[in-house]
Amino acid sequence: MPQDSSQPSARAPHRVAVIVDEGTNPFEVGVATELFGLPRPELGLPGPLYEVTLCTPTREVRMNHGFFSMAGVPGLDAVDDADTLVVPGRPDNVVPRGADVLDAVRRTHARGARVLSFCTGTFALAEAGLLDGRRATTHWMWADSFRELHPRVRLEPDVLFIDEGDVLTAAGSAAALDLGLYVIRRDHGAEIANAVSRRLVFAAHRDGGQRQFVERPLPDVPDASLAPLLAWARERLGDPLTVTDLAERAALSPATLHRRFRAQLGTTPLAWLTGERVALACRLIERGEERLDVVAARSGLGTAANLRALVRRETGLSPSAYRRRFGTAAGEPVVP
C-alpha cells in the first residue's frame, strides 16, 4: 500500500558520539545524553533527532572523584561513525589526555565531522591541535592555565560559547546546555529547540556572547528580579517597545535597568530585546508565514530589510533559506 505522502518521512538521525575519558565530569555527560539522546515523542516527529553513543578509551573509566564508573560501552572506534563529537570536561586539565583520545578527536575532525567541547573539554581540543589560531572559550576559573598551556589559541573567557563552524566550545558546565540548544536550533530550527528547552525547563536562548561569569550583587530592593518585566515584554514584541519603555515599566532609570540586565542576564536590554524578536521571527517563518514585511511587523523588527540582516546575523541563513531548511513545508510538524 503506498505511503501517505502528506506524512513527513523519517530521516536517518544525526549521529553523536560522546567521549567519556578518565575523570570526566558526570554533569556534562548528562547534558549530552539529555539534549541529544532522549526520545522526544511530544515533537510528533517520525524518528529521533539524534542517535547518541557513549564511548571510552578503556573498558572501564572512573568518573570525576570516583563517584561511579562507566563500563560496557563501545570503544573509541565509535567516533568514526559520528556526525558530531562531544568532548566533556574533566578537572585535571594540566594532565595531558591520552594519545588514543587525542587521535580520536583529530581523525573525527579531519573527516569533516562537527566537534563540540563542554567546559574544560576545550583543553582536549587544544591538545589535539584543533584550536590553533582560532577563537575558543572555557571555564573562567581555568582561563589562565589554558592561556599558559595553549598560547596559540585565541581564548575568550568571558562568553558562554563560541561557534567556529566545525568546532564549537562551551564555557562552564551550565553553558553546555546553552551550546547544545544552540546546536539543536541550528540543526532543526527554533520551534524544536524551544520545545526541547521547555522539556528541560531551561531558557530557550541565551546568546553565546553573553558573559559566562555573571556578577550578582545584593539587590537594592527586596525583589529586583527581571522576570516579570521579561514576561511582560515577550507578550509585546510586536509593539514598538524601546529600552525607555522597559525602564518605565520597571520603574527604573535606563541606566539602572542596563546595570540590572548586565548583572542578572549578562547582556544589555537592547540586545535581549533584539534576540527575542529574532527568535519570534524565526518561529513565524517556520510556521509558514512567507510575507517578510508581516514577519517583521509581528516580531517588532520593523522592516523586511532589518529582518533579513538580523536573521542572517543570528542563524547564518537568509529568511528564505531558513524557511526551506526549517519550515513546515519542508516536512517538519509544527510544535505546539
C-alpha positions as CSV (number, residue, x, y, z in Angstrom):
1,M,0.0,0.0,0.0
2,P,1.6,3.4,-0.9
3,Q,2.7,5.6,1.9
4,D,0.6,8.7,2.6
5,S,2.8,11.5,1.1
6,S,1.3,14.0,3.4
7,Q,3.1,12.5,6.4
8,P,6.7,13.6,7.0
9,S,9.2,10.8,6.1
10,A,11.7,9.5,8.6
11,R,15.3,10.7,8.2
12,A,18.4,9.0,9.4
13,P,19.1,10.6,12.8
14,H,22.2,12.7,13.2
15,R,24.8,10.5,15.0
16,V,26.5,11.9,18.1
17,A,29.5,10.3,19.9
18,V,30.5,11.4,23.4
19,I,34.0,10.6,24.6
20,V,34.0,9.6,28.3
21,D,37.6,9.8,29.5
22,E,39.0,9.0,32.9
23,G,37.8,11.7,35.4
24,T,35.1,13.1,33.1
25,N,32.5,15.3,34.8
26,P,29.2,13.4,35.0
27,F,27.1,16.5,34.6
28,E,28.4,17.3,31.1
29,V,27.9,13.7,30.0
30,G,24.3,14.0,31.3
31,V,23.9,17.2,29.3
32,A,24.9,15.5,26.1
33,T,22.6,12.5,26.7
34,E,19.7,14.7,27.8
35,L,19.9,17.0,24.8
36,F,20.8,14.6,22.1
37,G,20.0,11.1,23.4
38,L,16.5,11.1,24.9
39,P,13.4,10.4,22.7
40,R,11.1,13.4,22.1
41,P,7.6,11.9,21.4
42,E,6.0,15.3,22.2
43,L,7.5,16.7,19.0
44,G,5.4,14.3,16.8
45,L,8.4,13.6,14.5
46,P,8.7,10.3,12.6
47,G,12.0,9.5,14.2
48,P,14.6,10.7,16.7
49,L,16.5,13.9,16.2
50,Y,19.9,12.3,17.2
51,E,21.4,9.0,18.0
52,V,23.9,9.1,20.8
53,T,26.8,6.7,21.5
54,L,29.0,7.0,24.6
55,C,32.5,5.7,24.1
56,T,35.5,5.2,26.3
57,P,39.3,4.7,25.8
58,T,39.3,1.7,28.2
59,R,36.9,-1.0,29.1
60,E,36.1,0.9,32.3
61,V,36.6,4.5,33.3
62,R,36.1,6.2,36.7
63,M,34.1,9.5,36.6
64,N,35.2,12.7,38.4
65,H,36.1,12.0,42.1
66,G,35.3,8.3,41.6
67,F,31.5,8.9,42.0
68,F,30.9,5.9,39.7
69,S,32.5,4.0,36.9
70,M,31.3,3.5,33.4
71,A,31.8,0.2,31.6
72,G,30.1,-1.9,28.8
73,V,30.1,0.9,26.2
74,P,31.9,1.0,22.9
75,G,35.5,2.0,22.5
76,L,36.8,5.0,20.7
77,D,36.3,3.4,17.3
78,A,32.7,4.6,17.7
79,V,33.7,8.1,16.8
80,D,34.4,7.0,13.2
81,D,30.6,6.9,12.5
82,A,29.7,10.1,14.3
83,D,28.4,13.3,12.6
84,T,29.1,15.2,15.8
85,L,31.7,14.5,18.5
86,V,31.2,15.8,22.1
87,V,34.2,16.1,24.4
88,P,33.1,16.9,28.0
89,G,35.4,18.4,30.6
90,R,37.4,17.0,33.5
91,P,39.1,18.8,36.4
92,D,42.7,17.7,35.9
93,N,43.4,19.9,33.0
94,V,47.2,20.1,33.3
95,V,47.4,16.3,32.9
96,P,47.7,15.5,29.2
97,R,45.0,13.5,27.5
98,G,45.8,10.0,26.3
99,A,47.2,9.7,22.8
100,D,44.2,7.5,21.8
101,V,41.7,10.2,22.9
102,L,43.6,12.9,21.0
103,D,43.8,10.7,17.9
104,A,40.1,10.1,18.1
105,V,39.4,13.8,18.2
106,R,41.8,14.6,15.4
107,R,40.5,12.0,13.0
108,T,36.9,12.8,13.7
109,H,37.6,16.5,12.8
110,A,39.8,15.6,9.8
111,R,37.0,13.7,8.1
112,G,34.7,16.7,8.4
113,A,32.5,15.9,11.5
114,R,31.5,18.7,13.9
115,V,33.3,18.8,17.2
116,L,31.9,20.2,20.4
117,S,33.6,20.7,23.8
118,F,31.8,21.3,27.1
119,C,33.6,23.3,29.8
120,T,37.2,22.2,30.1
121,G,36.8,19.8,27.3
122,T,38.3,22.7,25.3
123,F,41.7,21.7,26.7
124,A,41.4,18.3,24.8
125,L,40.6,20.1,21.6
126,A,43.5,22.4,22.0
127,E,45.9,19.5,22.8
128,A,44.7,17.8,19.6
129,G,45.6,21.0,17.6
130,L,42.1,21.8,16.5
131,L,42.1,25.3,18.0
132,D,45.4,26.8,16.9
133,G,44.8,30.4,15.7
134,R,41.0,30.0,16.4
135,R,38.6,31.5,18.9
136,A,37.6,29.3,21.8
137,T,36.3,29.6,25.4
138,T,36.4,27.5,28.5
139,H,35.5,27.9,32.2
140,W,36.7,31.2,33.5
141,M,38.5,29.5,36.5
142,W,40.9,27.8,34.2
143,A,41.5,30.7,31.7
144,D,45.0,31.5,33.0
145,S,46.0,27.8,32.9
146,F,44.6,27.5,29.4
147,R,46.5,30.5,28.1
148,E,49.7,29.2,29.6
149,L,49.4,25.8,28.0
150,H,47.9,26.8,24.7
151,P,49.1,30.3,23.8
152,R,48.2,29.9,20.1
153,V,44.5,29.7,20.8
154,R,42.5,33.0,20.9
155,L,40.8,32.4,24.2
156,E,37.7,34.4,25.0
157,P,36.9,33.6,28.6
158,D,34.0,36.0,29.1
159,V,31.4,34.4,26.8
160,L,29.1,31.4,27.1
161,F,30.1,29.6,23.9
162,I,31.8,30.2,20.6
163,D,30.9,28.8,17.2
164,E,33.8,28.5,14.8
165,G,31.8,26.4,12.3
166,D,33.2,22.9,12.6
167,V,34.4,23.4,16.2
168,L,32.2,24.8,19.0
169,T,33.3,25.4,22.5
170,A,31.2,26.0,25.7
171,A,32.4,27.7,28.9
172,G,31.1,26.3,32.2
173,S,29.1,23.2,32.7
174,A,25.7,25.0,32.5
175,A,26.9,26.8,29.3
176,A,26.9,23.3,27.8
177,L,23.1,23.4,27.9
178,D,23.2,26.8,26.0
179,L,25.5,25.4,23.4
180,G,23.5,22.2,23.0
181,L,20.3,24.1,22.5
182,Y,22.1,26.4,20.1
183,V,23.2,23.4,18.0
184,I,19.6,21.9,18.1
185,R,18.3,25.3,16.9
186,R,20.8,25.3,14.1
187,D,20.1,21.7,13.1
188,H,16.3,21.7,13.5
189,G,15.0,25.2,13.9
190,A,13.8,27.4,16.7
191,E,10.4,25.6,17.2
192,I,12.1,22.3,18.0
193,A,14.8,23.9,20.1
194,N,12.1,25.8,22.1
195,A,10.2,22.6,22.7
196,V,13.4,20.8,24.0
197,S,14.1,23.8,26.3
198,R,10.6,23.7,27.7
199,R,11.1,20.0,28.4
200,L,14.3,20.9,30.3
201,V,12.6,23.9,32.0
202,F,15.6,26.0,30.7
203,A,15.9,29.3,28.9
204,A,15.4,28.7,25.2
205,H,18.0,31.1,24.0
206,R,21.0,32.8,25.6
207,D,23.3,34.3,23.1
208,G,26.9,32.9,23.1
209,G,28.3,36.4,23.5
210,Q,26.7,36.8,27.0
211,R,29.2,36.8,29.9
212,Q,29.7,33.4,31.5
213,F,30.5,34.9,34.9
214,V,27.5,36.9,36.0
215,E,28.0,39.2,39.0
216,R,25.1,39.1,41.4
217,P,25.4,41.9,43.9
218,L,22.8,42.2,46.7
219,P,19.7,43.9,45.4
220,D,18.7,47.4,46.5
221,V,15.1,46.3,46.9
222,P,13.6,43.1,48.3
223,D,12.8,41.7,44.8
224,A,14.9,43.1,41.9
225,S,14.2,40.1,39.6
226,L,13.7,41.0,35.9
227,A,11.4,38.0,35.4
228,P,8.1,40.0,35.5
229,L,9.5,42.6,33.1
230,L,10.8,40.0,30.7
231,A,7.4,38.2,30.6
232,W,5.6,41.5,30.0
233,A,7.9,42.3,27.1
234,R,7.7,38.9,25.5
235,E,3.9,39.4,25.2
236,R,4.5,42.7,23.3
237,L,7.4,42.0,21.0
238,G,5.4,43.3,18.0
239,D,4.8,46.6,19.7
240,P,7.3,49.5,19.2
241,L,9.0,48.7,22.5
242,T,12.2,50.6,23.4
243,V,14.6,50.4,26.2
244,T,13.0,53.5,27.6
245,D,9.6,51.7,27.6
246,L,11.2,48.8,29.5
247,A,12.7,51.2,32.1
248,E,9.4,52.9,32.6
249,R,7.6,49.6,33.0
250,A,10.2,48.5,35.6
251,A,10.0,52.0,37.3
252,L,13.8,52.3,36.8
253,S,16.1,54.7,35.1
254,P,17.5,53.4,31.8
255,A,21.0,53.4,33.4
256,T,19.8,51.3,36.4
257,L,17.9,48.9,34.0
258,H,21.1,48.5,32.0
259,R,23.0,47.6,35.1
260,R,20.4,45.1,36.2
261,F,20.4,43.4,32.8
262,R,24.1,43.2,32.9
263,A,24.1,41.7,36.4
264,Q,21.3,39.3,36.0
265,L,21.4,38.3,32.3
266,G,24.9,39.2,31.2
267,T,23.6,41.3,28.3
268,T,22.1,44.7,27.6
269,P,18.3,45.5,27.4
270,L,18.6,46.3,23.7
271,A,20.5,43.1,22.8
272,W,18.0,41.0,24.8
273,L,15.0,42.6,23.1
274,T,16.6,42.1,19.6
275,G,17.4,38.5,20.4
276,E,13.8,37.8,21.5
277,R,12.4,39.5,18.4
278,V,14.7,37.5,16.0
279,A,13.7,34.2,17.8
280,L,10.0,35.1,17.3
281,A,10.6,36.0,13.6
282,C,12.2,32.6,13.1
283,R,9.3,30.8,14.7
284,L,6.9,32.7,12.4
285,I,8.9,31.8,9.4
286,E,8.9,28.1,10.4
287,R,5.2,28.2,10.8
288,G,4.7,29.2,7.2
289,E,4.4,33.0,7.1
290,E,6.0,33.9,3.8
291,R,5.5,37.7,3.8
292,L,8.6,39.2,5.3
293,D,7.0,42.5,6.0
294,V,4.4,40.7,8.1
295,V,7.0,38.8,10.0
296,A,9.0,42.0,10.6
297,A,5.9,43.8,11.9
298,R,4.7,41.0,14.1
299,S,8.1,40.4,15.6
300,G,8.9,44.1,16.1
301,L,11.8,44.2,13.7
302,G,10.2,46.9,11.7
303,T,11.3,46.4,8.1
304,A,12.0,43.4,5.8
305,A,15.5,44.7,5.3
306,N,16.2,44.8,9.0
307,L,14.6,41.3,9.4
308,R,16.9,39.9,6.6
309,A,20.0,41.4,8.2
310,L,19.2,40.2,11.8
311,V,18.1,36.7,10.8
312,R,21.2,36.2,8.8
313,R,23.4,37.5,11.6
314,E,21.8,35.1,14.1
315,T,21.3,32.0,12.0
316,G,23.8,32.4,9.1
317,L,20.9,32.0,6.7
318,S,18.7,34.3,4.8
319,P,14.9,34.2,5.7
320,S,14.2,32.2,2.5
321,A,17.0,29.7,3.2
322,Y,15.8,29.4,6.8
323,R,12.3,28.7,5.6
324,R,13.5,26.0,3.1
325,R,15.5,24.3,5.9
326,F,13.2,24.5,8.8
327,G,9.7,25.5,7.5
328,T,6.7,23.2,7.9
329,A,6.5,22.9,4.1
330,A,9.8,21.0,4.3
331,G,8.0,18.2,6.2
332,E,8.6,19.3,9.8
333,P,5.5,19.3,12.0
334,V,4.5,22.4,13.9
335,V,5.4,22.2,17.6
336,P,2.6,23.5,19.8
